[in-house]
Amino acid sequence: MPGEYRPVYVLIPDGVAPPHRPVIALHGHGAWGARPLIGETETPVEDEFVAMLNYDYARQLALRGYLVFAPVL
């Protein structure tokens, strides 16, 4: 909708020449928002959750050459 904005994390692949293939990484309903998707955790509980479910998929996609947009909230 015109005039509406949403903050996003933008993960730009390192060492890959543009143009990058874009992807939107959506997170589920939870208190942590998009931080675990990009690989930022603050507690051992978050670390375990991310490792168990490969929940840092936005970071993993960027490592594979994708330009990733992850909405913050």
KEDRENPA-486548 format. One record per residue (C-alpha): chain; x, y, z. Coordinates in nm, 2 decimals. Layout:
<gubas>
<guba><c>A</c><xx>X</xx><yy>Y</yy><zz>Z</zz></guba>
...
</gubas>
This chain:
<gubas>
<guba><c>A</c><xx>0.00</xx><yy>0.00</yy><zz>0.00</zz></guba>
<guba><c>A</c><xx>0.14</xx><yy>0.34</yy><zz>-0.09</zz></guba>
<guba><c>A</c><xx>0.29</xx><yy>0.53</yy><zz>0.21</zz></guba>
<guba><c>A</c><xx>0.34</xx><yy>0.22</yy><zz>0.43</zz></guba>
<guba><c>A</c><xx>0.68</xx><yy>0.10</yy><zz>0.53</zz></guba>
<guba><c>A</c><xx>0.82</xx><yy>-0.20</yy><zz>0.71</zz></guba>
<guba><c>A</c><xx>1.17</xx><yy>-0.22</yy><zz>0.86</zz></guba>
<guba><c>A</c><xx>1.37</xx><yy>-0.52</yy><zz>0.73</zz></guba>
<guba><c>A</c><xx>1.71</xx><yy>-0.67</yy><zz>0.77</zz></guba>
<guba><c>A</c><xx>1.89</xx><yy>-0.69</yy><zz>0.44</zz></guba>
<guba><c>A</c><xx>2.15</xx><yy>-0.96</yy><zz>0.40</zz></guba>
<guba><c>A</c><xx>2.38</xx><yy>-0.90</yy><zz>0.10</zz></guba>
<guba><c>A</c><xx>2.58</xx><yy>-1.20</yy><zz>-0.01</zz></guba>
<guba><c>A</c><xx>2.96</xx><yy>-1.16</yy><zz>0.02</zz></guba>
<guba><c>A</c><xx>3.18</xx><yy>-1.24</yy><zz>-0.27</zz></guba>
<guba><c>A</c><xx>2.89</xx><yy>-1.29</yy><zz>-0.52</zz></guba>
<guba><c>A</c><xx>2.87</xx><yy>-1.05</yy><zz>-0.82</zz></guba>
<guba><c>A</c><xx>2.53</xx><yy>-0.87</yy><zz>-0.87</zz></guba>
<guba><c>A</c><xx>2.26</xx><yy>-0.91</yy><zz>-0.97</zz></guba>
<guba><c>A</c><xx>2.16</xx><yy>-1.11</yy><zz>-0.67</zz></guba>
<guba><c>A</c><xx>1.85</xx><yy>-1.33</yy><zz>-0.66</zz></guba>
<guba><c>A</c><xx>1.61</xx><yy>-1.18</yy><zz>-0.41</zz></guba>
<guba><c>A</c><xx>1.43</xx><yy>-1.37</yy><zz>-0.14</zz></guba>
<guba><c>A</c><xx>1.19</xx><yy>-1.26</yy><zz>0.14</zz></guba>
<guba><c>A</c><xx>1.25</xx><yy>-1.46</yy><zz>0.46</zz></guba>
<guba><c>A</c><xx>0.94</xx><yy>-1.45</yy><zz>0.68</zz></guba>
<guba><c>A</c><xx>0.95</xx><yy>-1.55</yy><zz>1.05</zz></guba>
<guba><c>A</c><xx>0.68</xx><yy>-1.72</yy><zz>1.25</zz></guba>
<guba><c>A</c><xx>0.48</xx><yy>-1.58</yy><zz>1.54</zz></guba>
<guba><c>A</c><xx>0.71</xx><yy>-1.55</yy><zz>1.84</zz></guba>
<guba><c>A</c><xx>0.88</xx><yy>-1.31</yy><zz>2.07</zz></guba>
<guba><c>A</c><xx>1.22</xx><yy>-1.31</yy><zz>1.89</zz></guba>
<guba><c>A</c><xx>1.11</xx><yy>-1.17</yy><zz>1.55</zz></guba>
<guba><c>A</c><xx>1.36</xx><yy>-1.20</yy><zz>1.27</zz></guba>
<guba><c>A</c><xx>1.68</xx><yy>-1.20</yy><zz>1.48</zz></guba>
<guba><c>A</c><xx>1.72</xx><yy>-1.58</yy><zz>1.48</zz></guba>
<guba><c>A</c><xx>1.66</xx><yy>-1.59</yy><zz>1.10</zz></guba>
<guba><c>A</c><xx>1.97</xx><yy>-1.38</yy><zz>1.04</zz></guba>
<guba><c>A</c><xx>2.17</xx><yy>-1.57</yy><zz>1.30</zz></guba>
<guba><c>A</c><xx>2.16</xx><yy>-1.32</yy><zz>1.59</zz></guba>
<guba><c>A</c><xx>2.08</xx><yy>-1.49</yy><zz>1.92</zz></guba>
<guba><c>A</c><xx>2.11</xx><yy>-1.37</yy><zz>2.27</zz></guba>
<guba><c>A</c><xx>2.05</xx><yy>-1.67</yy><zz>2.49</zz></guba>
<guba><c>A</c><xx>2.14</xx><yy>-2.04</yy><zz>2.50</zz></guba>
<guba><c>A</c><xx>1.77</xx><yy>-2.12</yy><zz>2.45</zz></guba>
<guba><c>A</c><xx>1.77</xx><yy>-1.92</yy><zz>2.12</zz></guba>
<guba><c>A</c><xx>2.10</xx><yy>-2.09</yy><zz>2.02</zz></guba>
<guba><c>A</c><xx>1.95</xx><yy>-2.44</yy><zz>2.08</zz></guba>
<guba><c>A</c><xx>1.62</xx><yy>-2.34</yy><zz>1.89</zz></guba>
<guba><c>A</c><xx>1.82</xx><yy>-2.21</yy><zz>1.59</zz></guba>
<guba><c>A</c><xx>2.05</xx><yy>-2.52</yy><zz>1.58</zz></guba>
<guba><c>A</c><xx>1.77</xx><yy>-2.77</yy><zz>1.62</zz></guba>
<guba><c>A</c><xx>1.54</xx><yy>-2.63</yy><zz>1.35</zz></guba>
<guba><c>A</c><xx>1.80</xx><yy>-2.47</yy><zz>1.11</zz></guba>
<guba><c>A</c><xx>1.61</xx><yy>-2.15</yy><zz>1.19</zz></guba>
<guba><c>A</c><xx>1.89</xx><yy>-1.92</yy><zz>1.07</zz></guba>
<guba><c>A</c><xx>1.77</xx><yy>-1.98</yy><zz>0.71</zz></guba>
<guba><c>A</c><xx>1.80</xx><yy>-1.62</yy><zz>0.61</zz></guba>
<guba><c>A</c><xx>2.17</xx><yy>-1.62</yy><zz>0.69</zz></guba>
<guba><c>A</c><xx>2.21</xx><yy>-1.96</yy><zz>0.52</zz></guba>
<guba><c>A</c><xx>2.04</xx><yy>-1.82</yy><zz>0.20</zz></guba>
<guba><c>A</c><xx>2.27</xx><yy>-1.52</yy><zz>0.20</zz></guba>
<guba><c>A</c><xx>2.57</xx><yy>-1.75</yy><zz>0.23</zz></guba>
<guba><c>A</c><xx>2.44</xx><yy>-1.93</yy><zz>-0.08</zz></guba>
<guba><c>A</c><xx>2.43</xx><yy>-1.61</yy><zz>-0.29</zz></guba>
<guba><c>A</c><xx>2.07</xx><yy>-1.48</yy><zz>-0.23</zz></guba>
<guba><c>A</c><xx>1.98</xx><yy>-1.12</yy><zz>-0.14</zz></guba>
<guba><c>A</c><xx>1.76</xx><yy>-1.17</yy><zz>0.16</zz></guba>
<guba><c>A</c><xx>1.50</xx><yy>-0.94</yy><zz>0.31</zz></guba>
<guba><c>A</c><xx>1.38</xx><yy>-1.04</yy><zz>0.65</zz></guba>
<guba><c>A</c><xx>1.10</xx><yy>-0.82</yy><zz>0.80</zz></guba>
<guba><c>A</c><xx>1.19</xx><yy>-0.72</yy><zz>1.15</zz></guba>
<guba><c>A</c><xx>0.84</xx><yy>-0.75</yy><zz>1.31</zz></guba>
</gubas>
